[in-house]
Amino acid sequence: MKQFALAAALTAATATGAFAQQAVTYPFDGSFEDAAFGVESAIVGRGLVIDYTSHVGEMLERTREDTGSDVVLFDEADIYLFCSAVISRQVMEADPMNIANCPYGIFIASMEGEVMIGYRSMPEESMAPVMALLDELAREAAGQ
């Protein structure tokens, strides 16, 4: 069940019924380190600042036994958190509650040797500028 939930969260599944797409992902043909360089370069290349890098893969592995699990979720996984003052102002002027979506994140995950780059889907119409930015950055980092 855990693996199914993880797969659902990390794939760009088509929205059906009451279930909405949770993440948009692009495969990366290269190493995790090269994908990380691509993500960092794409973000910084737009004049944005990476506020924090969450090493979620390391945390999950470090706490795996403590949580009573024997499931290895990722070979490696990081999330790069950043913000855009211009786009954040735009989406929060449209709906101040869009503050809940900031900062924005692009993740890199390696599972069974396959590397992907992705981001969380935010289907609200007012978040369209953020989704466009995230998609541009993820595609650029993935070489697409």
KEROKE-586805 format. One record per residue: residue in one letter; chain; residue number from 1; x negated, y, z negated of N, C-alpha, C, O in turn. Coordinates in pm, 1 decimal. Layout:
# KEROKE-586805
a A NUM X Y Z X Y Z X Y Z X Y Z
...
//
This chain:
# KEROKE-586805
m A 1 -81.8 -118.8 0.0 0.0 0.0 0.0 -86.4 125.5 0.0 -55.7 222.2 69.8
k A 2 -197.2 124.4 -80.0 -285.6 240.2 -85.3 -346.6 267.2 51.3 -357.8 382.6 92.9
q A 3 -386.3 160.7 121.6 -448.6 178.9 251.3 -348.6 235.8 351.6 -385.5 317.6 435.9
f A 4 -221.9 193.2 343.3 -119.4 247.0 432.8 -99.3 395.9 407.2 -91.6 474.6 501.5
a A 5 -90.7 434.7 281.1 -71.3 576.1 247.1 -189.9 658.6 295.5 -172.1 769.1 346.8
l A 6 -310.3 605.7 279.5 -429.4 676.0 324.9 -427.2 691.3 476.3 -453.8 799.5 528.6
a A 7 -395.7 584.0 546.0 -392.1 591.1 691.9 -288.8 692.7 738.6 -312.5 766.1 834.5
a A 8 -175.4 697.1 671.8 -71.8 794.0 708.9 -119.4 936.3 687.9 -88.2 1025.3 767.0
a A 9 -195.0 957.7 581.3 -243.3 1092.6 550.8 -354.7 1136.1 644.1 -374.5 1256.0 663.4
l A 10 -427.7 1042.9 702.2 -544.3 1078.7 782.1 -525.8 1061.7 932.6 -621.7 1076.2 1008.4
t A 11 -405.6 1031.5 976.2 -383.0 1018.2 1119.3 -281.1 1119.3 1165.2 -201.2 1169.4 1086.0
a A 12 -284.1 1148.2 1290.2 -190.7 1245.2 1346.2 -69.0 1169.3 1398.3 -47.1 1161.6 1519.2
a A 13 9.1 1114.2 1308.2 126.9 1036.8 1344.2 237.9 1129.6 1390.8 247.1 1244.0 1346.4
t A 14 320.5 1080.5 1478.9 433.6 1159.0 1527.4 538.3 1168.4 1417.3 569.8 1069.8 1350.8
a A 15 591.2 1288.4 1399.4 693.1 1309.6 1296.2 820.5 1236.2 1336.3 869.3 1250.3 1448.5
t A 16 873.2 1158.0 1243.4 998.9 1087.6 1267.2 1083.8 1095.4 1142.9 1032.8 1087.5 1031.2
g A 17 1213.7 1111.0 1162.0 1305.5 1113.1 1048.9 1265.4 1216.3 946.2 1239.7 1331.9 979.7
a A 18 1260.1 1174.0 819.5 1227.5 1264.0 709.7 1077.3 1276.1 688.5 1033.0 1354.9 605.0
f A 19 998.3 1198.9 763.1 854.0 1201.5 744.0 790.4 1300.2 840.7 814.4 1294.1 961.3
a A 20 710.3 1390.2 788.2 641.9 1489.0 871.6 495.3 1452.2 883.3 439.1 1385.0 796.8
q A 21 435.0 1497.1 990.8 292.9 1477.0 1012.7 216.1 1544.2 900.0 239.3 1661.7 871.7
q A 22 125.6 1472.5 835.5 51.3 1526.0 721.9 -84.8 1580.2 760.5 -134.0 1673.5 697.1
a A 23 -146.7 1523.9 863.0 -280.5 1567.8 902.0 -296.9 1554.7 1052.4 -237.1 1468.0 1116.3
v A 24 -378.6 1642.2 1106.8 -417.1 1637.1 1246.9 -563.7 1596.7 1247.0 -644.7 1657.8 1177.2
t A 25 -598.6 1494.9 1324.1 -736.8 1446.9 1325.0 -789.9 1434.8 1467.0 -715.1 1413.6 1562.5
y A 26 -920.6 1449.0 1477.4 -991.6 1429.7 1603.4 -1109.4 1337.7 1576.7 -1182.2 1356.3 1479.3
p A 27 -1128.5 1237.8 1663.2 -1245.2 1150.5 1645.1 -1373.0 1227.7 1675.5 -1374.3 1318.5 1758.6
f A 28 -1479.3 1190.1 1607.0 -1609.8 1252.0 1629.9 -1706.6 1143.8 1672.2 -1722.8 1043.5 1602.7
d A 29 -1770.7 1163.6 1785.7 -1866.5 1067.1 1837.3 -2005.2 1105.4 1788.8 -2080.5 1172.6 1859.2
g A 30 -2037.9 1062.2 1668.5 -2166.8 1094.0 1609.4 -2165.5 1062.7 1461.9 -2072.2 1001.2 1410.3
s A 31 -2269.8 1105.6 1395.1 -2284.4 1075.9 1253.0 -2201.4 1171.8 1168.0 -2157.5 1276.6 1215.2
f A 32 -2181.0 1134.4 1043.7 -2113.3 1220.6 947.7 -2189.2 1352.1 933.0 -2128.7 1459.2 927.9
e A 33 -2321.2 1343.5 926.1 -2404.6 1463.1 910.5 -2390.2 1557.1 1028.9 -2385.4 1678.9 1011.8
d A 34 -2383.2 1500.5 1149.8 -2364.7 1583.6 1268.4 -2226.6 1648.2 1268.4 -2211.3 1763.1 1309.7
a A 35 -2126.6 1574.6 1222.2 -1991.4 1631.6 1212.5 -1989.7 1745.5 1111.1 -1926.8 1848.7 1134.6
a A 36 -2058.6 1727.4 998.7 -2066.2 1832.3 896.9 -2131.7 1957.8 954.9 -2084.5 2069.1 931.6
f A 37 -2238.9 1939.8 1029.3 -2304.9 2053.6 1093.2 -2209.6 2122.9 1189.4 -2205.0 2245.8 1195.0
g A 38 -2133.6 2044.8 1265.0 -2037.5 2101.8 1359.6 -1929.1 2182.0 1291.1 -1892.6 2289.9 1337.9
v A 39 -1876.9 2130.6 1180.7 -1772.2 2201.9 1106.8 -1828.8 2329.8 1047.0 -1769.1 2436.6 1060.1
e A 40 -1942.9 2319.1 981.9 -2005.2 2437.6 922.6 -2032.9 2543.6 1028.9 -2005.8 2661.8 1007.5
s A 41 -2086.1 2502.2 1142.1 -2118.9 2595.3 1249.9 -1994.0 2661.0 1306.4 -1994.4 2780.9 1334.1
a A 42 -1887.7 2584.5 1323.6 -1763.7 2640.2 1377.8 -1705.4 2745.6 1283.9 -1661.6 2851.5 1328.7
i A 43 -1704.9 2717.0 1155.3 -1648.4 2810.8 1057.2 -1734.2 2937.1 1048.8 -1683.2 3048.3 1062.3
v A 44 -1863.0 2919.7 1026.6 -1953.8 3033.3 1010.9 -1964.7 3112.0 1141.8 -1981.5 3234.0 1140.4
g A 45 -1955.1 3042.2 1253.6 -1962.7 3106.9 1384.3 -1848.5 3203.7 1409.8 -1859.6 3291.3 1495.5
r A 46 -1740.7 3189.3 1337.6 -1627.5 3282.4 1348.4 -1637.7 3396.5 1248.3 -1545.7 3477.3 1235.5
g A 47 -1749.6 3402.8 1177.7 -1767.3 3507.9 1079.6 -1697.9 3479.7 948.2 -1679.3 3570.2 866.8
l A 48 -1659.6 3355.1 926.7 -1592.4 3315.6 803.0 -1694.4 3258.0 705.8 -1803.0 3215.8 745.5
v A 49 -1658.6 3256.9 579.8 -1747.7 3208.6 474.4 -1689.0 3080.5 415.1 -1570.9 3076.3 380.4
i A 50 -1770.1 2978.0 403.8 -1727.7 2854.7 336.5 -1736.5 2881.3 187.2 -1845.2 2899.6 132.2
d A 51 -1620.2 2883.3 122.1 -1615.0 2912.4 -21.3 -1659.6 2793.8 -105.3 -1722.3 2810.8 -209.9
y A 52 -1627.1 2673.9 -59.1 -1655.1 2555.7 -139.7 -1653.3 2433.0 -50.3 -1574.3 2424.6 43.8
t A 53 -1739.2 2339.5 -79.7 -1736.3 2209.8 -13.5 -1702.6 2105.7 -119.2 -1778.1 2085.0 -214.2
s A 54 -1588.5 2040.8 -101.3 -1543.7 1937.1 -194.0 -1597.0 1802.8 -144.7 -1567.7 1760.4 -32.9
h A 55 -1674.1 1738.0 -227.8 -1730.7 1607.2 -193.4 -1636.8 1498.9 -245.0 -1671.0 1421.5 -334.3
v A 56 -1518.6 1495.8 -186.7 -1412.5 1407.5 -234.2 -1450.1 1260.1 -220.3 -1411.4 1178.7 -304.1
g A 57 -1523.7 1225.4 -117.7 -1565.7 1086.0 -100.9 -1653.9 1039.5 -215.2 -1636.4 929.4 -267.4
e A 58 -1749.8 1124.7 -254.4 -1837.1 1090.9 -367.1 -1757.2 1077.2 -496.2 -1780.9 985.7 -575.1
m A 59 -1662.5 1168.3 -517.6 -1581.0 1163.0 -639.3 -1499.1 1034.4 -643.8 -1492.1 969.0 -747.8
l A 60 -1437.6 998.2 -532.4 -1354.8 876.7 -530.0 -1438.3 751.8 -554.7 -1394.6 660.2 -624.3
e A 61 -1556.5 748.3 -498.6 -1643.8 632.5 -519.3 -1695.3 627.9 -663.1 -1700.2 521.6 -724.9
r A 62 -1733.2 743.7 -714.9 -1786.7 751.2 -851.6 -1682.0 707.5 -954.8 -1716.7 649.5 -1057.7
t A 63 -1554.5 735.3 -927.4 -1447.9 705.8 -1023.7 -1369.0 579.5 -990.2 -1272.6 546.1 -1059.1
r A 64 -1409.4 510.0 -885.1 -1334.0 393.0 -838.0 -1312.8 290.4 -949.5 -1199.0 252.4 -977.1
e A 65 -1419.5 245.7 -1013.1 -1407.3 144.9 -1118.3 -1331.5 198.7 -1239.0 -1253.3 126.5 -1300.9
d A 66 -1354.9 326.3 -1272.7 -1286.7 387.2 -1387.7 -1135.3 391.2 -1369.2 -1060.5 390.4 -1466.9
t A 67 -1090.7 395.6 -1244.2 -946.9 399.3 -1217.3 -888.6 260.2 -1197.0 -769.4 245.6 -1169.6
g A 68 -972.0 159.0 -1210.3 -924.5 21.7 -1198.4 -907.0 -26.0 -1055.5 -832.6 -120.6 -1029.8
s A 69 -975.1 38.9 -962.5 -961.2 2.6 -821.9 -1088.5 -63.3 -771.4 -1198.3 -36.3 -820.0
d A 70 -1071.2 -150.5 -672.5 -1186.6 -207.7 -604.4 -1186.1 -168.4 -456.3 -1262.0 -224.0 -376.9
v A 71 -1101.2 -73.1 -419.6 -1087.2 -29.1 -280.8 -1184.7 84.8 -251.5 -1182.1 188.4 -317.8
v A 72 -1269.8 64.8 -152.4 -1357.7 170.6 -104.0 -1281.2 243.3 5.9 -1251.4 185.9 110.6
l A 73 -1249.8 369.7 -19.0 -1167.5 445.1 75.3 -1246.0 501.1 192.5 -1201.9 491.6 307.1
f A 74 -1361.8 559.4 165.1 -1440.1 626.1 267.7 -1586.8 585.4 257.0 -1637.0 554.1 149.1
d A 75 -1654.0 587.0 372.3 -1799.7 578.8 369.8 -1850.7 712.0 314.5 -1938.3 715.5 228.2
e A 76 -1794.1 821.5 366.1 -1823.5 957.7 319.8 -1701.4 1043.1 351.0 -1627.6 1013.9 445.1
a A 77 -1679.4 1149.0 272.3 -1568.6 1241.5 298.8 -1594.7 1373.2 227.7 -1623.7 1375.8 108.1
d A 78 -1584.2 1481.5 301.8 -1599.3 1616.1 248.0 -1487.1 1703.9 301.7 -1432.9 1678.5 409.3
i A 79 -1453.0 1807.0 226.0 -1355.4 1905.6 269.9 -1420.9 2042.7 257.0 -1471.6 2078.3 150.6
y A 80 -1419.5 2118.7 365.1 -1476.3 2253.6 367.7 -1362.5 2353.8 351.0 -1270.7 2359.4 432.9
l A 81 -1369.7 2432.7 244.0 -1265.4 2530.0 212.6 -1312.5 2670.8 246.4 -1424.9 2709.4 214.4
f A 82 -1226.0 2746.0 311.0 -1259.3 2881.0 355.8 -1129.9 2959.3 375.5 -1020.1 2904.1 368.9
c A 83 -1145.7 3088.5 399.8 -1030.4 3173.4 422.1 -1062.5 3274.8 530.8 -1179.0 3303.4 558.5
s A 84 -958.9 3327.9 590.9 -971.3 3437.6 686.3 -884.9 3550.6 634.0 -763.2 3535.2 623.3
a A 85 -945.4 3663.8 601.1 -869.4 3776.8 547.2 -761.5 3821.6 645.4 -648.8 3850.1 605.0
v A 86 -795.0 3827.9 772.9 -699.8 3875.9 873.4 -580.9 3781.3 884.9 -465.9 3824.5 878.0
i A 87 -608.6 3652.9 902.3 -499.7 3556.4 920.7 -423.7 3535.0 790.3 -301.7 3518.4 792.0
s A 88 -493.5 3535.1 678.2 -423.9 3519.2 550.0 -325.6 3633.4 526.7 -212.2 3611.0 484.4
r A 89 -369.3 3754.8 554.4 -279.5 3869.8 538.6 -158.7 3854.6 631.1 -45.2 3879.4 590.5
q A 90 -183.7 3814.2 754.8 -75.8 3798.1 852.0 28.7 3697.1 803.2 148.4 3725.7 806.3
v A 91 -15.8 3579.7 758.5 80.9 3477.0 719.2 146.4 3508.2 585.2 260.5 3468.9 561.3
m A 92 75.0 3578.7 497.7 135.2 3612.9 368.6 227.0 3733.8 378.2 318.0 3748.6 296.6
e A 93 204.7 3820.4 476.6 302.5 3926.7 500.2 430.9 3867.7 556.1 539.7 3918.4 528.8
a A 94 418.7 3759.4 635.2 537.2 3690.8 687.4 611.9 3618.8 576.2 734.9 3614.3 576.1
d A 95 537.3 3562.1 481.1 596.6 3491.8 366.7 492.8 3488.2 254.7 396.2 3412.2 262.1
p A 96 512.1 3569.6 151.5 413.4 3573.6 42.7 386.0 3437.2 -20.9 279.0 3417.6 -78.5
m A 97 479.2 3343.0 -12.0 458.1 3210.9 -70.8 360.8 3126.0 9.4 327.0 3015.3 -32.3
n A 98 315.4 3175.6 123.3 209.4 3107.5 197.2 77.7 3112.0 120.7 -20.3 3049.6 161.4
i A 99 75.3 3185.5 10.1 -43.0 3184.6 -76.7 -75.2 3041.5 -121.5 -190.8 3009.0 -148.6
a A 100 27.0 2957.2 -129.0 7.8 2818.5 -173.0 -81.3 2739.3 -76.6 -136.6 2636.0 -114.4
n A 101 -95.3 2786.4 45.9 -174.9 2714.9 146.5 -319.0 2763.3 156.0 -397.2 2708.5 233.6
c A 102 -354.6 2863.4 79.9 -487.5 2923.8 87.8 -571.7 2877.2 -30.6 -518.4 2874.6 -141.5
p A 103 -695.9 2841.1 -16.3 -775.0 2848.4 105.6 -739.6 2734.4 200.5 -668.5 2640.6 164.2
y A 104 -789.7 2744.5 320.0 -765.1 2645.5 423.8 -880.9 2546.6 423.5 -992.3 2580.3 383.4
g A 105 -854.0 2425.6 467.9 -957.5 2323.9 464.0 -967.5 2243.9 591.5 -867.3 2214.2 656.5
i A 106 -1088.7 2209.7 625.8 -1115.4 2114.0 732.9 -1193.4 2000.4 669.5 -1292.1 2022.6 599.3
f A 107 -1148.1 1878.5 694.7 -1216.6 1763.8 634.8 -1292.2 1684.0 738.7 -1261.3 1685.2 857.9
i A 108 -1391.5 1615.4 688.6 -1466.5 1516.7 766.1 -1456.8 1388.5 686.4 -1481.2 1388.1 565.8
a A 109 -1421.8 1280.7 752.2 -1413.7 1152.2 684.2 -1474.6 1044.6 771.7 -1455.4 1042.4 893.3
s A 110 -1547.4 956.4 708.4 -1604.6 841.7 775.7 -1545.6 717.7 710.8 -1556.6 697.5 589.9
m A 111 -1482.8 635.1 793.7 -1421.6 510.7 746.3 -1466.9 398.5 839.4 -1444.5 403.0 960.4
e A 112 -1529.9 299.7 781.1 -1576.9 183.7 857.3 -1659.1 228.3 977.9 -1647.2 171.9 1086.6
g A 113 -1742.8 330.3 957.4 -1831.6 377.2 1061.9 -1770.1 473.9 1161.8 -1841.4 529.3 1245.4
e A 114 -1639.7 495.2 1154.8 -1571.8 588.7 1244.9 -1560.5 723.9 1175.7 -1515.2 731.4 1061.5
v A 115 -1601.0 830.4 1243.4 -1598.6 964.6 1186.9 -1484.7 1043.1 1250.1 -1462.1 1037.2 1371.0
m A 116 -1413.5 1116.9 1165.4 -1305.9 1202.4 1214.8 -1315.3 1339.1 1149.0 -1367.3 1354.5 1038.5
i A 117 -1263.5 1436.7 1220.4 -1253.9 1573.7 1170.5 -1106.6 1610.3 1174.5 -1038.1 1582.8 1273.0
g A 118 -1057.2 1672.5 1067.3 -915.4 1704.9 1067.4 -879.0 1812.4 968.1 -964.3 1871.0 901.4
y A 119 -750.6 1836.3 960.5 -696.6 1936.8 870.3 -552.0 1902.6 837.5 -485.7 1828.2 909.9
r A 120 -505.2 1958.0 727.8 -368.0 1935.2 682.3 -271.0 2010.7 772.5 -294.7 2125.9 808.7
s A 121 -163.6 1945.3 807.5 -59.3 2007.9 886.9 26.0 2097.6 797.6 64.6 2058.8 687.3
m A 122 54.5 2216.2 846.2 140.9 2311.3 776.3 246.1 2356.9 877.4 227.2 2458.3 944.6
p A 123 356.2 2283.2 888.7 450.3 2305.5 998.6 539.1 2429.6 987.9 615.1 2458.5 1080.4
e A 124 531.1 2502.6 878.0 614.0 2621.8 866.2 578.7 2719.2 977.8 461.1 2740.9 1007.1
e A 125 680.4 2777.5 1039.9 657.7 2869.1 1151.1 563.3 2983.1 1113.3 480.7 3025.3 1194.3
s A 126 575.6 3032.0 991.6 491.2 3143.3 948.6 344.1 3104.4 936.4 257.9 3192.0 930.5
m A 127 313.9 2975.0 932.5 175.4 2928.5 922.7 112.4 2899.7 1059.1 -0.3 2850.6 1065.4
a A 128 182.8 2929.2 1166.9 131.6 2901.6 1301.5 -6.0 2963.9 1327.3 -89.7 2898.3 1389.3
p A 129 -33.8 3087.2 1283.0 -168.5 3141.2 1306.7 -278.8 3060.7 1236.4 -388.2 3045.8 1290.7
v A 130 -251.0 3009.7 1118.2 -348.8 2927.7 1046.4 -367.9 2795.8 1119.9 -480.8 2750.0 1137.9
m A 131 -258.7 2735.4 1161.9 -268.5 2608.0 1234.4 -349.6 2625.4 1362.7 -429.2 2538.3 1397.8
a A 132 -330.2 2736.4 1432.3 -406.7 2761.2 1554.8 -555.6 2773.5 1523.4 -639.0 2717.2 1594.5
l A 133 -589.1 2846.6 1417.5 -729.6 2861.0 1378.2 -789.9 2726.4 1340.4 -898.4 2691.5 1387.0
l A 134 -720.4 2650.9 1256.4 -771.9 2520.8 1213.9 -792.2 2427.9 1333.2 -891.8 2355.9 1340.4
d A 135 -697.8 2430.0 1426.3 -710.0 2342.8 1542.3 -828.3 2383.8 1629.5 -902.2 2298.2 1678.1
e A 136 -846.5 2514.2 1649.4 -960.8 2561.3 1728.0 -1092.6 2518.5 1663.0 -1183.9 2471.4 1730.9
l A 137 -1101.4 2535.5 1531.3 -1225.0 2500.4 1460.1 -1250.3 2349.8 1464.4 -1362.8 2306.7 1489.8
a A 138 -1146.4 2269.4 1439.7 -1162.8 2124.4 1438.7 -1200.3 2072.2 1577.0 -1287.1 1985.9 1590.0
r A 139 -1134.7 2124.7 1679.7 -1167.7 2082.2 1816.9 -1311.2 2119.7 1853.5 -1384.5 2040.2 1912.4
e A 140 -1349.6 2241.6 1817.7 -1485.9 2285.3 1846.3 -1587.0 2194.6 1775.8 -1684.5 2150.4 1836.6
a A 141 -1563.4 2167.7 1648.5 -1655.0 2083.2 1572.7 -1659.9 1941.1 1626.8 -1764.1 1875.7 1622.1
a A 142 -1546.6 1893.2 1678.3 -1540.2 1756.8 1731.5 -1589.4 1748.2 1876.8 -1598.0 1639.5 1933.9
g A 143 -1621.4 1864.0 1935.5 -1670.3 1864.1 2072.9 -1561.1 1846.0 2175.1 -1585.0 1789.8 2282.0
q A 144 -1440.5 1892.9 2144.1 -1327.9 1876.9 2236.4 -1279.2 2007.6 2291.5 -1184.9 2010.1 2370.5
//
